[in-house]
Amino acid sequence: MTLVAPHGRPVSPSLDGRARLFAITCIAVALLAAALAGLVPLGFSIVTVFLFAGPHNYLEFRYFLTRMPAHWGPMRRFFGIGIGGVFVLTALFILMPILGRRMDWDTRTWLNASAAWNSLLILWVALLAQIHFADRRPAIAAWSMPVGLLGVAIAWAAPQAWDLALVYLHPLVALWFLDRELGRRKPNWRPIYRACLMIIPLLLALIWWRLHDAPMLAGQDMLSMRITRHAGAEILTGVSPRALVATHTFLEMLHYGVWIIAIPLVSLRVAPWKLGTAPLVRRSRPWRITVIATFAAGALVVLTLWGGFIADYPLTRDIYFTVAIAHVLAEAPFLLRTF
């Protein structure tokens, strides 16, 4: 049987064997990640962040560069608001803890500041959706802002729950990116991939069944406390911190696996360090110099992160998860662009 891709070109049946290998790899990675997260959640969290935090950000930026058109034309407003929002929201996110410590905010002030930042985030995404779908799907564009305002109300009603939801939902966005890329480039792999995704809730249920009443994590040092706090232990006080850390680490490992292995194989088709295929590189000489300089800086940041993790892991981890909000924000406009 001959398969037909969305662009009309036939897809070779010989890819079926590679699709099966892809599925086996997906399941193997998920099983291994769940096993390590369940058995050694704290150690696995430390190792995954050390090994993959920097490279995954580098490869994610490489993917975004590939998806950025050389000339924005009618999309100028969309990209302008998208890029501007990333910079402004990142700066405010970094500024909040600095101000909070200097001004000695109480709990209520911290929650209000978090709700205000989340409100800006939600309205920014709603505006991007409104612009993007204005001509493509007017009904979605019309509902973007009302749904955004509802999200703002929820963010103010339950700011801690909203923050925690972002922590756990963000890793799953990578799975969505991969699904969209498979639909564009390897449509005959997509049904198999979606079938593989069914194993994730099963593995999460197994982790929770095994660890729901597990004792506290062995380490009570500052690093262990930071990791458990990031997983939501201070908010979900009735849940085993071991189960929370294992769940978050498992999802983060899936996130890293998608950006480091799957997306480059499916989308880039060239070595990540070869920038000649990026549209912006071909736009003009100044853009080419800017892109090359940015990637050189990115590679330096990856090496600096590894050095920082070795020298002072807790401090470097805190800095990374604060500054890395930029790549989380950048996912929003590029995910919208896949629709």
LINLINSUL-V305624 format. One record per backbone hydrogen bond with DSSP energy under -0.5 kcal/mol. CO is the residue of the C=O (numbers start at 1). NH is the residue of the N-H. Records with the same first field share a line. If there is no record, write none. Layout:
# LINLINSUL-V305624
CO: NH  NH
This chain:
# LINLINSUL-V305624
1: 3
3: 11
5: 8
9: 5
10: 12
11: 3
12: 15
13: 16
14: 17  18
15: 19
16: 20
17: 21
18: 22
19: 23
20: 24
21: 25
22: 26
23: 27
24: 28
25: 29
26: 30
27: 31
28: 32
29: 33
30: 34
31: 35
32: 36
33: 37
34: 38
35: 39
36: 40
40: 44
41: 45
42: 46
43: 47
44: 48
45: 49
46: 50
47: 51
48: 52
49: 53
52: 56
53: 57
54: 58
55: 59
56: 60
57: 61
58: 62
59: 63
60: 64
61: 65
62: 66
63: 67
64: 68
65: 68
67: 69
72: 75
73: 76
75: 79
76: 80
77: 81
78: 82
79: 83
80: 84
81: 85
82: 86
83: 87
84: 88
85: 89
86: 90
87: 91
88: 92
89: 93
90: 94
91: 95
92: 96
93: 97
94: 98
95: 99
96: 100
97: 101
98: 102
99: 103
100: 104  105
106: 110
107: 111
108: 112
109: 113
110: 114
111: 115
112: 116
113: 117
114: 118
115: 119
116: 120
117: 121
118: 122
119: 123
120: 124
121: 125
122: 126
123: 127
124: 128
125: 129
126: 130
127: 131
128: 132
129: 133
130: 134
131: 134
133: 137
137: 140  141
138: 142
139: 143
140: 144
141: 145
143: 147
144: 148
145: 149
146: 150
147: 151
148: 152
149: 153
150: 154
151: 155
152: 156
153: 157
154: 158
158: 162
159: 163
160: 164
161: 165
162: 166
163: 167
164: 168
165: 169
166: 170
167: 171
169: 172  173
170: 173  174
171: 174  175
172: 176
173: 177
174: 178
175: 179
176: 180
177: 181
178: 182
179: 183
180: 184
181: 185
182: 186
186: 189  190
187: 190  191
189: 193
190: 194
191: 195
192: 196
193: 197
194: 198
195: 198
196: 199
197: 200  201
198: 202
199: 203
200: 204
201: 205
202: 206
203: 207
204: 208
205: 209
206: 210
207: 211
208: 212
211: 214
212: 240
221: 225
222: 226
223: 227
224: 228
225: 229
226: 230
227: 231
228: 233
229: 232
232: 235  236
235: 237
236: 239
240: 244
241: 245
242: 246
243: 247
244: 248
245: 249
246: 250
247: 251
248: 252
249: 253
250: 254
251: 255
252: 256
253: 257
254: 258
255: 259
256: 260
257: 261  262
258: 263
261: 265
262: 266
263: 267  268
264: 268  269
271: 274
273: 275
275: 278
278: 281  282
279: 282
280: 283  284
284: 288
285: 289
286: 290
287: 291
288: 292
289: 293
290: 294
291: 295
292: 296
293: 297
294: 298
295: 299
296: 300
297: 301
298: 302
299: 303
300: 304
301: 305
302: 306
303: 307
304: 308
305: 309
306: 310
307: 311
308: 312
312: 316
313: 317
314: 318
315: 319
316: 320
317: 321
318: 322
319: 323
320: 324
322: 325
323: 326
324: 327  328
325: 329
326: 330
327: 331
328: 331
329: 332  333
330: 334
331: 335
332: 336
333: 337
335: 338
336: 339
